[in-house]
Amino acid sequence: RLTVCGCDLLSDGSVRGSYQVGYDGWDHISFDLESGRFVPANNIAEITRRRWEHEFNEVEKWT
């Protein structure tokens, strides 16, 4: 599993964060801050998205 977290300072002075998780060299899931939703990269990641959004209320931690 590889998790990449980052933040970018944009030219207008605002900050944009990013969060991505991958497994075995493939993208798995990321978080879109603008929509406040996890974005699955495939059908298997859809299971993760459902669990994180509904069972664990993960979205609240990221917004």
PDB file of N, CA, C and O in Angstrom:
ATOM      1  N   ARG A   1       0.850  -1.173   0.000  1.00  0.00           N
ATOM      2  CA  ARG A   1       0.000   0.000   0.000  1.00  0.00           C
ATOM      3  C   ARG A   1       0.891   1.230   0.000  1.00  0.00           C
ATOM      4  O   ARG A   1       1.894   1.284   0.712  1.00  0.00           O
ATOM      5  N   LEU A   2       0.523   2.200  -0.792  1.00  0.00           N
ATOM      6  CA  LEU A   2       1.241   3.466  -0.855  1.00  0.00           C
ATOM      7  C   LEU A   2       0.244   4.589  -0.647  1.00  0.00           C
ATOM      8  O   LEU A   2      -0.765   4.670  -1.349  1.00  0.00           O
ATOM      9  N   THR A   3       0.521   5.445   0.305  1.00  0.00           N
ATOM     10  CA  THR A   3      -0.325   6.609   0.558  1.00  0.00           C
ATOM     11  C   THR A   3       0.490   7.858   0.277  1.00  0.00           C
ATOM     12  O   THR A   3       1.605   8.008   0.776  1.00  0.00           O
ATOM     13  N   VAL A   4      -0.071   8.752  -0.525  1.00  0.00           N
ATOM     14  CA  VAL A   4       0.598  10.001  -0.865  1.00  0.00           C
ATOM     15  C   VAL A   4      -0.286  11.150  -0.405  1.00  0.00           C
ATOM     16  O   VAL A   4      -1.420  11.301  -0.861  1.00  0.00           O
ATOM     17  N   CYS A   5       0.244  11.951   0.496  1.00  0.00           N
ATOM     18  CA  CYS A   5      -0.454  13.146   0.970  1.00  0.00           C
ATOM     19  C   CYS A   5       0.401  14.339   0.594  1.00  0.00           C
ATOM     20  O   CYS A   5       1.629  14.277   0.649  1.00  0.00           O
ATOM     21  N   GLY A   6      -0.239  15.404   0.218  1.00  0.00           N
ATOM     22  CA  GLY A   6       0.539  16.574  -0.142  1.00  0.00           C
ATOM     23  C   GLY A   6      -0.267  17.844  -0.052  1.00  0.00           C
ATOM     24  O   GLY A   6      -1.483  17.826   0.140  1.00  0.00           O
ATOM     25  N   CYS A   7       0.428  18.932  -0.191  1.00  0.00           N
ATOM     26  CA  CYS A   7      -0.242  20.212  -0.239  1.00  0.00           C
ATOM     27  C   CYS A   7       0.559  21.124  -1.161  1.00  0.00           C
ATOM     28  O   CYS A   7       1.789  21.099  -1.177  1.00  0.00           O
ATOM     29  N   ASP A   8      -0.166  21.921  -1.921  1.00  0.00           N
ATOM     30  CA  ASP A   8       0.442  22.831  -2.885  1.00  0.00           C
ATOM     31  C   ASP A   8       0.070  24.255  -2.522  1.00  0.00           C
ATOM     32  O   ASP A   8      -1.084  24.547  -2.211  1.00  0.00           O
ATOM     33  N   LEU A   9       1.056  25.140  -2.565  1.00  0.00           N
ATOM     34  CA  LEU A   9       0.805  26.563  -2.403  1.00  0.00           C
ATOM     35  C   LEU A   9       0.613  27.137  -3.798  1.00  0.00           C
ATOM     36  O   LEU A   9       1.540  27.132  -4.609  1.00  0.00           O
ATOM     37  N   LEU A  10      -0.577  27.627  -4.078  1.00  0.00           N
ATOM     38  CA  LEU A  10      -0.906  28.132  -5.406  1.00  0.00           C
ATOM     39  C   LEU A  10      -0.459  29.579  -5.567  1.00  0.00           C
ATOM     40  O   LEU A  10      -0.180  30.258  -4.578  1.00  0.00           O
ATOM     41  N   SER A  11      -0.389  30.049  -6.798  1.00  0.00           N
ATOM     42  CA  SER A  11       0.115  31.393  -7.089  1.00  0.00           C
ATOM     43  C   SER A  11      -0.732  32.488  -6.453  1.00  0.00           C
ATOM     44  O   SER A  11      -0.227  33.581  -6.197  1.00  0.00           O
ATOM     45  N   ASP A  12      -2.011  32.216  -6.193  1.00  0.00           N
ATOM     46  CA  ASP A  12      -2.869  33.224  -5.560  1.00  0.00           C
ATOM     47  C   ASP A  12      -2.778  33.191  -4.036  1.00  0.00           C
ATOM     48  O   ASP A  12      -3.504  33.915  -3.356  1.00  0.00           O
ATOM     49  N   GLY A  13      -1.885  32.351  -3.494  1.00  0.00           N
ATOM     50  CA  GLY A  13      -1.687  32.270  -2.054  1.00  0.00           C
ATOM     51  C   GLY A  13      -2.559  31.236  -1.365  1.00  0.00           C
ATOM     52  O   GLY A  13      -2.396  30.992  -0.169  1.00  0.00           O
ATOM     53  N   SER A  14      -3.476  30.629  -2.089  1.00  0.00           N
ATOM     54  CA  SER A  14      -4.324  29.598  -1.487  1.00  0.00           C
ATOM     55  C   SER A  14      -3.568  28.269  -1.449  1.00  0.00           C
ATOM     56  O   SER A  14      -2.539  28.099  -2.102  1.00  0.00           O
ATOM     57  N   VAL A  15      -4.097  27.356  -0.682  1.00  0.00           N
ATOM     58  CA  VAL A  15      -3.464  26.054  -0.506  1.00  0.00           C
ATOM     59  C   VAL A  15      -4.424  24.970  -0.981  1.00  0.00           C
ATOM     60  O   VAL A  15      -5.628  25.043  -0.737  1.00  0.00           O
ATOM     61  N   ARG A  16      -3.882  23.969  -1.657  1.00  0.00           N
ATOM     62  CA  ARG A  16      -4.682  22.828  -2.113  1.00  0.00           C
ATOM     63  C   ARG A  16      -4.022  21.554  -1.596  1.00  0.00           C
ATOM     64  O   ARG A  16      -2.827  21.337  -1.795  1.00  0.00           O
ATOM     65  N   GLY A  17      -4.807  20.721  -0.936  1.00  0.00           N
ATOM     66  CA  GLY A  17      -4.289  19.469  -0.404  1.00  0.00           C
ATOM     67  C   GLY A  17      -4.662  18.298  -1.291  1.00  0.00           C
ATOM     68  O   GLY A  17      -5.596  18.381  -2.089  1.00  0.00           O
ATOM     69  N   SER A  18      -3.928  17.212  -1.145  1.00  0.00           N
ATOM     70  CA  SER A  18      -4.249  16.007  -1.908  1.00  0.00           C
ATOM     71  C   SER A  18      -4.014  14.776  -1.044  1.00  0.00           C
ATOM     72  O   SER A  18      -3.197  14.788  -0.123  1.00  0.00           O
ATOM     73  N   TYR A  19      -4.752  13.711  -1.362  1.00  0.00           N
ATOM     74  CA  TYR A  19      -4.638  12.442  -0.644  1.00  0.00           C
ATOM     75  C   TYR A  19      -4.958  11.326  -1.624  1.00  0.00           C
ATOM     76  O   TYR A  19      -6.036  11.307  -2.217  1.00  0.00           O
ATOM     77  N   GLN A  20      -4.025  10.398  -1.796  1.00  0.00           N
ATOM     78  CA  GLN A  20      -4.223   9.272  -2.713  1.00  0.00           C
ATOM     79  C   GLN A  20      -3.710   7.997  -2.066  1.00  0.00           C
ATOM     80  O   GLN A  20      -2.718   8.012  -1.337  1.00  0.00           O
ATOM     81  N   VAL A  21      -4.391   6.898  -2.336  1.00  0.00           N
ATOM     82  CA  VAL A  21      -3.967   5.587  -1.848  1.00  0.00           C
ATOM     83  C   VAL A  21      -3.846   4.659  -3.049  1.00  0.00           C
ATOM     84  O   VAL A  21      -4.720   4.635  -3.915  1.00  0.00           O
ATOM     85  N   GLY A  22      -2.760   3.899  -3.094  1.00  0.00           N
ATOM     86  CA  GLY A  22      -2.568   2.923  -4.154  1.00  0.00           C
ATOM     87  C   GLY A  22      -2.167   1.575  -3.577  1.00  0.00           C
ATOM     88  O   GLY A  22      -1.642   1.496  -2.466  1.00  0.00           O
ATOM     89  N   TYR A  23      -2.416   0.522  -4.335  1.00  0.00           N
ATOM     90  CA  TYR A  23      -2.036  -0.837  -3.948  1.00  0.00           C
ATOM     91  C   TYR A  23      -1.380  -1.517  -5.136  1.00  0.00           C
ATOM     92  O   TYR A  23      -1.859  -1.410  -6.266  1.00  0.00           O
ATOM     93  N   ASP A  24      -0.290  -2.212  -4.880  1.00  0.00           N
ATOM     94  CA  ASP A  24       0.404  -2.983  -5.912  1.00  0.00           C
ATOM     95  C   ASP A  24       0.698  -2.162  -7.166  1.00  0.00           C
ATOM     96  O   ASP A  24       0.619  -2.683  -8.279  1.00  0.00           O
ATOM     97  N   GLY A  25       1.031  -0.902  -6.998  1.00  0.00           N
ATOM     98  CA  GLY A  25       1.386  -0.047  -8.124  1.00  0.00           C
ATOM     99  C   GLY A  25       0.215   0.555  -8.875  1.00  0.00           C
ATOM    100  O   GLY A  25       0.417   1.215  -9.894  1.00  0.00           O
ATOM    101  N   TRP A  26      -1.005   0.348  -8.399  1.00  0.00           N
ATOM    102  CA  TRP A  26      -2.202   0.874  -9.062  1.00  0.00           C
ATOM    103  C   TRP A  26      -2.914   1.867  -8.158  1.00  0.00           C
ATOM    104  O   TRP A  26      -2.934   1.702  -6.938  1.00  0.00           O
ATOM    105  N   ASP A  27      -3.500   2.902  -8.759  1.00  0.00           N
ATOM    106  CA  ASP A  27      -4.324   3.831  -7.991  1.00  0.00           C
ATOM    107  C   ASP A  27      -5.502   3.078  -7.398  1.00  0.00           C
ATOM    108  O   ASP A  27      -6.047   2.166  -8.021  1.00  0.00           O
ATOM    109  N   HIS A  28      -5.891   3.466  -6.191  1.00  0.00           N
ATOM    110  CA  HIS A  28      -7.026   2.818  -5.533  1.00  0.00           C
ATOM    111  C   HIS A  28      -8.133   3.838  -5.249  1.00  0.00           C
ATOM    112  O   HIS A  28      -9.259   3.684  -5.724  1.00  0.00           O
ATOM    113  N   ILE A  29      -7.812   4.871  -4.480  1.00  0.00           N
ATOM    114  CA  ILE A  29      -8.830   5.855  -4.112  1.00  0.00           C
ATOM    115  C   ILE A  29      -8.146   7.183  -3.822  1.00  0.00           C
ATOM    116  O   ILE A  29      -6.999   7.216  -3.377  1.00  0.00           O
ATOM    117  N   SER A  30      -8.847   8.263  -4.073  1.00  0.00           N
ATOM    118  CA  SER A  30      -8.342   9.598  -3.749  1.00  0.00           C
ATOM    119  C   SER A  30      -9.493  10.397  -3.150  1.00  0.00           C
ATOM    120  O   SER A  30     -10.644   9.961  -3.171  1.00  0.00           O
ATOM    121  N   PHE A  31      -9.169  11.571  -2.618  1.00  0.00           N
ATOM    122  CA  PHE A  31     -10.192  12.430  -2.029  1.00  0.00           C
ATOM    123  C   PHE A  31     -10.236  13.736  -2.795  1.00  0.00           C
ATOM    124  O   PHE A  31      -9.205  14.380  -2.991  1.00  0.00           O
ATOM    125  N   ASP A  32     -11.432  14.133  -3.234  1.00  0.00           N
ATOM    126  CA  ASP A  32     -11.631  15.393  -3.946  1.00  0.00           C
ATOM    127  C   ASP A  32     -12.193  16.403  -2.951  1.00  0.00           C
ATOM    128  O   ASP A  32     -13.356  16.319  -2.557  1.00  0.00           O
ATOM    129  N   LEU A  33     -11.359  17.357  -2.551  1.00  0.00           N
ATOM    130  CA  LEU A  33     -11.748  18.326  -1.530  1.00  0.00           C
ATOM    131  C   LEU A  33     -12.895  19.213  -1.987  1.00  0.00           C
ATOM    132  O   LEU A  33     -13.754  19.579  -1.184  1.00  0.00           O
ATOM    133  N   GLU A  34     -12.918  19.566  -3.275  1.00  0.00           N
ATOM    134  CA  GLU A  34     -13.981  20.448  -3.776  1.00  0.00           C
ATOM    135  C   GLU A  34     -15.360  19.810  -3.646  1.00  0.00           C
ATOM    136  O   GLU A  34     -16.316  20.481  -3.258  1.00  0.00           O
ATOM    137  N   SER A  35     -15.472  18.536  -3.964  1.00  0.00           N
ATOM    138  CA  SER A  35     -16.772  17.863  -3.870  1.00  0.00           C
ATOM    139  C   SER A  35     -16.993  17.232  -2.499  1.00  0.00           C
ATOM    140  O   SER A  35     -18.120  16.888  -2.143  1.00  0.00           O
ATOM    141  N   GLY A  36     -15.902  17.080  -1.722  1.00  0.00           N
ATOM    142  CA  GLY A  36     -16.019  16.444  -0.417  1.00  0.00           C
ATOM    143  C   GLY A  36     -16.303  14.961  -0.501  1.00  0.00           C
ATOM    144  O   GLY A  36     -16.960  14.393   0.372  1.00  0.00           O
ATOM    145  N   ARG A  37     -15.797  14.324  -1.576  1.00  0.00           N
ATOM    146  CA  ARG A  37     -16.072  12.901  -1.789  1.00  0.00           C
ATOM    147  C   ARG A  37     -14.790  12.138  -2.096  1.00  0.00           C
ATOM    148  O   ARG A  37     -13.841  12.673  -2.668  1.00  0.00           O
ATOM    149  N   PHE A  38     -14.796  10.885  -1.700  1.00  0.00           N
ATOM    150  CA  PHE A  38     -13.731   9.988  -2.112  1.00  0.00           C
ATOM    151  C   PHE A  38     -14.013   9.530  -3.534  1.00  0.00           C
ATOM    152  O   PHE A  38     -15.163   9.281  -3.895  1.00  0.00           O
ATOM    153  N   VAL A  39     -12.966   9.420  -4.337  1.00  0.00           N
ATOM    154  CA  VAL A  39     -13.101   9.053  -5.748  1.00  0.00           C
ATOM    155  C   VAL A  39     -12.419   7.700  -5.960  1.00  0.00           C
ATOM    156  O   VAL A  39     -11.192   7.614  -5.930  1.00  0.00           O
ATOM    157  N   PRO A  40     -13.208   6.645  -6.174  1.00  0.00           N
ATOM    158  CA  PRO A  40     -12.609   5.327  -6.389  1.00  0.00           C
ATOM    159  C   PRO A  40     -12.025   5.221  -7.792  1.00  0.00           C
ATOM    160  O   PRO A  40     -12.592   5.746  -8.751  1.00  0.00           O
ATOM    161  N   ALA A  41     -10.888   4.540  -7.907  1.00  0.00           N
ATOM    162  CA  ALA A  41     -10.245   4.369  -9.209  1.00  0.00           C
ATOM    163  C   ALA A  41     -10.756   3.134  -9.940  1.00  0.00           C
ATOM    164  O   ALA A  41     -10.507   2.974 -11.135  1.00  0.00           O
ATOM    165  N   ASN A  42     -11.469   2.259  -9.231  1.00  0.00           N
ATOM    166  CA  ASN A  42     -11.973   1.028  -9.847  1.00  0.00           C
ATOM    167  C   ASN A  42     -13.124   0.480  -9.008  1.00  0.00           C
ATOM    168  O   ASN A  42     -13.480   1.060  -7.982  1.00  0.00           O
ATOM    169  N   ASN A  43     -13.700  -0.630  -9.442  1.00  0.00           N
ATOM    170  CA  ASN A  43     -14.848  -1.212  -8.736  1.00  0.00           C
ATOM    171  C   ASN A  43     -14.498  -1.692  -7.332  1.00  0.00           C
ATOM    172  O   ASN A  43     -15.319  -1.595  -6.421  1.00  0.00           O
ATOM    173  N   ILE A  44     -13.305  -2.201  -7.155  1.00  0.00           N
ATOM    174  CA  ILE A  44     -12.890  -2.658  -5.825  1.00  0.00           C
ATOM    175  C   ILE A  44     -12.788  -1.474  -4.872  1.00  0.00           C
ATOM    176  O   ILE A  44     -13.172  -1.576  -3.707  1.00  0.00           O
ATOM    177  N   ALA A  45     -12.276  -0.360  -5.363  1.00  0.00           N
ATOM    178  CA  ALA A  45     -12.166   0.838  -4.530  1.00  0.00           C
ATOM    179  C   ALA A  45     -13.533   1.405  -4.168  1.00  0.00           C
ATOM    180  O   ALA A  45     -13.657   2.128  -3.179  1.00  0.00           O
ATOM    181  N   GLU A  46     -14.546   1.093  -4.944  1.00  0.00           N
ATOM    182  CA  GLU A  46     -15.906   1.533  -4.618  1.00  0.00           C
ATOM    183  C   GLU A  46     -16.343   0.957  -3.272  1.00  0.00           C
ATOM    184  O   GLU A  46     -17.060   1.617  -2.521  1.00  0.00           O
ATOM    185  N   ILE A  47     -15.922  -0.252  -2.967  1.00  0.00           N
ATOM    186  CA  ILE A  47     -16.223  -0.861  -1.667  1.00  0.00           C
ATOM    187  C   ILE A  47     -15.570  -0.045  -0.555  1.00  0.00           C
ATOM    188  O   ILE A  47     -16.199   0.236   0.465  1.00  0.00           O
ATOM    189  N   THR A  48     -14.316   0.334  -0.752  1.00  0.00           N
ATOM    190  CA  THR A  48     -13.616   1.169   0.224  1.00  0.00           C
ATOM    191  C   THR A  48     -14.329   2.498   0.396  1.00  0.00           C
ATOM    192  O   THR A  48     -14.524   2.955   1.522  1.00  0.00           O
ATOM    193  N   ARG A  49     -14.722   3.126  -0.715  1.00  0.00           N
ATOM    194  CA  ARG A  49     -15.413   4.418  -0.645  1.00  0.00           C
ATOM    195  C   ARG A  49     -16.678   4.305   0.199  1.00  0.00           C
ATOM    196  O   ARG A  49     -16.924   5.137   1.072  1.00  0.00           O
ATOM    197  N   ARG A  50     -17.468   3.288  -0.060  1.00  0.00           N
ATOM    198  CA  ARG A  50     -18.715   3.118   0.703  1.00  0.00           C
ATOM    199  C   ARG A  50     -18.444   2.960   2.186  1.00  0.00           C
ATOM    200  O   ARG A  50     -19.119   3.575   3.012  1.00  0.00           O
ATOM    201  N   ARG A  51     -17.475   2.150   2.524  1.00  0.00           N
ATOM    202  CA  ARG A  51     -17.152   1.937   3.947  1.00  0.00           C
ATOM    203  C   ARG A  51     -16.666   3.223   4.584  1.00  0.00           C
ATOM    204  O   ARG A  51     -17.117   3.586   5.671  1.00  0.00           O
ATOM    205  N   TRP A  52     -15.743   3.923   3.916  1.00  0.00           N
ATOM    206  CA  TRP A  52     -15.198   5.139   4.504  1.00  0.00           C
ATOM    207  C   TRP A  52     -16.259   6.219   4.646  1.00  0.00           C
ATOM    208  O   TRP A  52     -16.301   6.913   5.662  1.00  0.00           O
ATOM    209  N   GLU A  53     -17.111   6.370   3.646  1.00  0.00           N
ATOM    210  CA  GLU A  53     -18.104   7.447   3.695  1.00  0.00           C
ATOM    211  C   GLU A  53     -19.283   7.119   4.604  1.00  0.00           C
ATOM    212  O   GLU A  53     -19.825   8.020   5.245  1.00  0.00           O
ATOM    213  N   HIS A  54     -19.692   5.865   4.676  1.00  0.00           N
ATOM    214  CA  HIS A  54     -20.908   5.525   5.408  1.00  0.00           C
ATOM    215  C   HIS A  54     -20.645   4.927   6.787  1.00  0.00           C
ATOM    216  O   HIS A  54     -21.331   5.277   7.747  1.00  0.00           O
ATOM    217  N   GLU A  55     -19.681   4.047   6.900  1.00  0.00           N
ATOM    218  CA  GLU A  55     -19.444   3.383   8.180  1.00  0.00           C
ATOM    219  C   GLU A  55     -18.525   4.172   9.099  1.00  0.00           C
ATOM    220  O   GLU A  55     -18.730   4.198  10.312  1.00  0.00           O
ATOM    221  N   PHE A  56     -17.526   4.809   8.535  1.00  0.00           N
ATOM    222  CA  PHE A  56     -16.513   5.447   9.362  1.00  0.00           C
ATOM    223  C   PHE A  56     -16.576   6.968   9.351  1.00  0.00           C
ATOM    224  O   PHE A  56     -15.799   7.617  10.051  1.00  0.00           O
ATOM    225  N   ASN A  57     -17.484   7.551   8.570  1.00  0.00           N
ATOM    226  CA  ASN A  57     -17.607   9.008   8.468  1.00  0.00           C
ATOM    227  C   ASN A  57     -16.263   9.677   8.182  1.00  0.00           C
ATOM    228  O   ASN A  57     -15.954  10.728   8.744  1.00  0.00           O
ATOM    229  N   GLU A  58     -15.470   9.065   7.310  1.00  0.00           N
ATOM    230  CA  GLU A  58     -14.144   9.592   6.985  1.00  0.00           C
ATOM    231  C   GLU A  58     -14.199  10.976   6.355  1.00  0.00           C
ATOM    232  O   GLU A  58     -13.263  11.758   6.520  1.00  0.00           O
ATOM    233  N   VAL A  59     -15.260  11.297   5.645  1.00  0.00           N
ATOM    234  CA  VAL A  59     -15.335  12.592   4.969  1.00  0.00           C
ATOM    235  C   VAL A  59     -15.200  13.726   5.971  1.00  0.00           C
ATOM    236  O   VAL A  59     -14.560  14.734   5.672  1.00  0.00           O
ATOM    237  N   GLU A  60     -15.786  13.587   7.149  1.00  0.00           N
ATOM    238  CA  GLU A  60     -15.720  14.640   8.166  1.00  0.00           C
ATOM    239  C   GLU A  60     -14.280  14.948   8.566  1.00  0.00           C
ATOM    240  O   GLU A  60     -13.969  16.087   8.914  1.00  0.00           O
ATOM    241  N   LYS A  61     -13.406  13.956   8.523  1.00  0.00           N
ATOM    242  CA  LYS A  61     -12.001  14.175   8.875  1.00  0.00           C
ATOM    243  C   LYS A  61     -11.266  14.998   7.825  1.00  0.00           C
ATOM    244  O   LYS A  61     -10.269  15.650   8.134  1.00  0.00           O
ATOM    245  N   TRP A  62     -11.752  14.971   6.585  1.00  0.00           N
ATOM    246  CA  TRP A  62     -11.028  15.588   5.478  1.00  0.00           C
ATOM    247  C   TRP A  62     -11.592  16.931   5.060  1.00  0.00           C
ATOM    248  O   TRP A  62     -10.977  17.622   4.247  1.00  0.00           O
ATOM    249  N   THR A  63     -12.735  17.322   5.584  1.00  0.00           N
ATOM    250  CA  THR A  63     -13.332  18.605   5.181  1.00  0.00           C
ATOM    251  C   THR A  63     -13.367  19.569   6.333  1.00  0.00           C
ATOM    252  O   THR A  63     -13.835  20.697   6.181  1.00  0.00           O
TER     253      THR A  63
END
